[in-house]
Amino acid sequence: MLFRRATDSGQGGSGWLSGFLGGVRSAAGQDVNAKSAMAIPVLQNCVSLLAESIAQLPIELYRRLPDGGREAATDHPLYKILKYRPNPWQTSFEYREFSQMSAGLRGNSYSYIERDGGGVITGLYPMDPDNITVWKGSDLCPYYQIAGSDERLPQRYFHHVRWMSFDNYVGASPIALHANAIGYSLALAEYSAKSFVNGTALSGVLERPRESPAIKDQKIVDAITDDWQSRFGGSGNKGKVAMLQEGMTFKPLSMSNVDADLIKALTLTGADMARIWKIPLPMLAVMEGATYNNVENLQIQFVIYALLPWIRRHESAMQRDFLRLDEMDELYIEFNIGGLLRGNQEARYKAYAIARQWGWLSVNDIRKLENLPPIPGGDVYLQPLNMVDAATGLPTDKDEAKALAEIHKVLQ
């Protein structure tokens, strides 16, 4: 079989592994790779927020029922692997957290699928994306090569979650695509750190008249400044009144333009990191512009526009890699995100009341949405008594028609 290496447009003409293993040199002169990028607090917060959010969501393998309902497919071998133990040493949370972290940083998440002699999945083993090369075979299917091995394994042995791709085989790496923005942030952080080490930061200076003779003894100078600091420095001495002699004056020093521009630049680079992963800034503990009234809407925006696309990538990749073609009509994998979209309690309960009144939710349906157990008699659906068929003008239910007739008799 003939193979051709799948390419990542963010890496030039070489394979994704060889193109990114050593990192990318940014225009600011910084080496950008997964580890150096995660040293940026805002970037780390973006990646870990997505990874932890997906990892904590309940995941279920469902079976479709003939009546249109569904049930958890607890008898399927894949159920416990997805929900509890993907491999001998990881929890489900840890496995999915690493999977999303790899996809969020490098654009690709790989897992080796262990199967028994009958092809049944018995384990999922996460792989370091730096150790995987993707090849395109003559049958147009991807083949995977692990570093150190000459063997190229077919798709059935790998679970691959990819970010948006330019060649449909390998996901583009966010940190490679945005290496200059990330490198600029790293350069600013390094510059500010060196400024603190090598620079000076004074709150003010004591000035003596030009005509006064210089104090040549450094001990006397130190005694004056130390006494000033002990008397008037720190928050405990705020509001005290000082008396200066010999024509001395105190001149406070404000922040320099360079320092102010540095703080502004660091703030802007943080916003750039948030844009890459589409995270609202208040979700990253940047509360500038946030209010009590819009935080909830920003959280819903995070779920819909930042988190949900990643969830759909994971779900569709799982169904492609874990289920046989003959199982796909019956089984499906789904993350439960209902709890993240609930909104505030008052609005939620009002919506439930409307749904209950107009008959599309029962008591048990509502209790299920609130993660409460069902109750006896809770499966009854209500319908307003005055509901009629729009075409005939008659009640839609014979029992309702009978009830209305009895009411008319009483009124007459």
Disulfide bonds with the S-S distance in Angstrom:
none
